[in-house]
């Protein structure tokens, strides 16, 4: 929570997220959310030392309470007559606060921001002493691509680098390759 926000703290709770890691909230706070045409309040759990590119995360409790419909295919959230588009495109401002936590002597699968589009190859390279970016064939999805980073040193936290992709040559035509149907064997091969 930003230091300039005043609030009255209450007791915290244990929260288990999608990564199955257990976090302890420090307190809860009732905050007013203001948009151009709407205003509401919501009880937020405050977690200190948690790296997040957003000021808050609105969870299932919020959306359920507001009667929202979330359409992942069209990337829209509808509450009554209000329709909002998902906003998860990267930019230099928001991605600076999204840090990568790399465990010592381990390979990590990471999502890195890029301004490239489509399929391409990330070139291997050394990001910092002992931290290596793998060469990978990847696809850009919503301004990000997936690759791996090898950390040969101690635990470290770094800013995710913007990566560029080398274009992949497209030497195939648009014909369809038909594979023969496999026949399942019903006999016991070990008898």
C-alpha positions in Angstrom: 0.0 0.0 0.0 1.3 3.4 -0.8 2.5 5.5 2.2 0.2 8.5 1.2 -3.0 6.4 1.7 -4.4 6.7 5.2 -6.4 3.7 6.6 -7.4 2.0 9.8 -5.9 -1.5 9.9 -7.6 -4.6 11.2 -6.4 -8.2 11.6 -4.9 -10.1 8.7 -5.5 -13.6 7.4 -3.6 -16.4 5.6 -4.0 -16.4 1.8 -3.0 -19.2 -0.6 -2.7 -18.0 -4.2 -2.5 -19.7 -7.5 1.1 -20.6 -7.0 0.1 -22.5 -3.8 2.4 -20.2 -1.7 1.0 -19.2 1.6 1.1 -15.4 2.3 0.0 -13.6 5.5 -1.9 -10.4 5.1 -1.0 -7.6 7.5 -4.4 -6.1 7.8 -7.6 -5.2 5.9 -8.7 -1.8 4.7 -12.0 -0.5 3.3 -11.2 1.6 0.2 -13.3 3.6 -2.2 -12.8 2.8 -5.9 -13.6 5.6 -8.2 -14.0 5.3 -12.0 -15.2 8.0 -14.4 -18.9 7.0 -14.2 -19.0 4.7 -11.1 -17.9 4.6 -7.5 -17.9 1.7 -5.0 -16.1 0.5 -1.8 -14.4 -2.8 -1.2 -12.5 -4.5 1.7 -8.9 -5.1 0.6 -6.3 -7.3 2.3 -2.9 -5.6 2.6 0.3 -7.5 2.0 3.7 -5.9 2.6 6.8 -6.7 0.5 4.7 -8.3 -2.3 5.9 -7.3 -5.8 2.9 -6.6 -8.0 2.7 -4.3 -11.0 -0.8 -3.1 -9.9 -1.9 -1.1 -6.8 -4.5 -3.8 -6.0 -5.9 -7.1 -7.2 -9.6 -7.5 -7.4 -10.5 -11.1 -6.6 -13.5 -13.4 -7.0 -15.2 -12.0 -4.0 -15.3 -8.5 -5.6 -16.6 -9.7 -9.0 -19.1 -12.1 -7.5 -20.4 -9.3 -5.1 -20.8 -6.9 -8.1 -22.6 -9.5 -10.2 -19.9 -9.4 -12.9 -19.6 -11.6 -16.0 -16.0 -12.3 -17.1 -15.6 -13.3 -20.7 -12.1 -14.5 -21.3 -12.6 -15.1 -25.0 -13.6 -11.5 -25.8 -11.4 -10.2 -22.9 -14.3 -8.2 -21.4 -15.8 -7.8 -17.9 -19.5 -6.8 -17.7 -21.1 -5.3 -14.7 -24.7 -4.3 -15.5 -24.5 -2.0 -18.5 -20.8 -1.3 -18.0 -18.3 -3.2 -20.2 -14.6 -3.1 -19.5 -11.8 -4.5 -21.6 -8.9 -6.4 -20.0 -5.8 -4.2 -19.7 -2.8 -6.4 -19.5 -0.7 -5.1 -22.3 2.9 -4.3 -21.2 4.4 -0.8 -21.2 7.7 0.6 -19.9 6.0 2.1 -16.8 4.1 -0.9 -15.5 6.8 -3.5 -16.4 9.5 -1.7 -14.4 7.7 -2.7 -11.2 7.2 -6.3 -12.2 10.3 -8.0 -10.9 11.7 -11.5 -11.6 12.8 -13.5 -8.6 15.3 -16.1 -9.7 16.3 -18.9 -7.3 20.0 -19.8 -6.9 21.5 -22.4 -9.3 18.1 -23.0 -11.0 16.4 -22.6 -14.3 13.2 -20.5 -14.3 10.5 -20.4 -16.9 9.7 -16.7 -17.3 7.3 -14.4 -19.2 9.2 -11.4 -20.7 7.8 -8.3 -22.3 8.4 -7.6 -26.0 7.4 -5.2 -28.7 7.8 -8.0 -31.3 4.7 -9.8 -32.7 4.0 -13.4 -33.9 6.5 -16.2 -33.7 10.3 -15.7 -33.3 13.5 -16.7 -31.7 14.9 -15.1 -28.6 18.7 -15.0 -28.8 20.6 -16.4 -25.9 22.7 -14.0 -23.9 24.0 -13.1 -20.4 21.7 -10.7 -18.6 24.0 -10.1 -15.7 27.0 -12.0 -14.3 25.9 -15.6 -13.9 22.4 -15.0 -15.2 21.7 -16.4 -18.7 18.8 -16.0 -21.1 18.1 -19.2 -23.1 17.6 -19.2 -26.8 14.0 -20.2 -27.5 11.4 -20.4 -30.3 8.4 -18.6 -28.8 5.2 -16.9 -29.6 4.1 -13.4 -28.5 0.8 -13.4 -26.6 -0.5 -10.0 -25.3 2.9 -8.4 -25.5 4.8 -11.2 -23.7 6.8 -14.3 -24.7 7.9 -17.3 -22.7 11.5 -18.5 -22.3 13.8 -19.7 -19.6 16.6 -18.0 -17.5 19.4 -19.9 -15.9 20.7 -18.4 -12.6 24.2 -19.8 -11.7 24.6 -17.5 -8.8 22.7 -16.9 -5.5 19.0 -15.9 -5.2 18.5 -12.6 -7.1 15.7 -10.2 -8.1 16.0 -8.5 -11.5 13.8 -6.3 -13.8 12.5 -8.3 -16.7 14.3 -7.2 -19.9 12.4 -6.2 -23.0 13.4 -8.8 -25.6 13.3 -8.7 -29.3 12.5 -11.7 -31.5 14.4 -12.7 -34.6 11.9 -13.5 -37.4 11.4 -17.2 -38.3 11.6 -18.1 -41.9 8.3 -19.6 -43.1 9.3 -22.2 -45.7 6.1 -24.2 -45.6 3.0 -23.9 -47.7 -0.5 -23.8 -46.2 -1.4 -27.4 -47.2 -2.6 -29.9 -44.6 -0.6 -32.9 -43.6 -2.9 -35.9 -43.0 -1.5 -38.6 -40.7 -2.8 -42.2 -40.9 -5.1 -43.3 -38.0 -3.3 -45.5 -35.5 -4.8 -48.9 -34.7 -5.0 -49.7 -31.0 -3.6 -53.1 -30.1 -6.0 -55.1 -28.0 -3.7 -58.1 -27.3 -1.5 -58.4 -24.2 2.0 -58.0 -25.4 3.6 -59.3 -22.3 1.8 -62.7 -22.2 
